[in-house]
Amino acid sequence: MPIVEAYDDRDALEPLFTAEFEFLPRIGEHLSREVPPGYFVYFKVVEVWHRQVTAGGSFLACMLLELSD
């Protein structure tokens, strides 16, 4: 299962959150994330990319999210 780093800003140095997914989310899909119990925050996937973790090493999936009301 892919580990994905989620960002809410292109220039962010730290991810908004990191999560394990059954599948790699695609552009245009929506995600809901439970914050305090009973409340959800909704995001739209705007961009997906892969960054190399170490030189010559493995890649990590990343996605840019947009808050969706």
Number of C-alpha atoms within 10 A of each C-alpha: 8 13 15 22 20 19 21 18 14 10 7 9 8 12 15 13 10 13 9 11 11 8 10 15 19 13 14 12 11 16 15 12 10 10 9 8 6 6 9 12 13 14 19 19 21 15 16 17 12 13 10 11 11 9 7 7 8 10 13 15 17 20 23 20 24 16 12 12 7
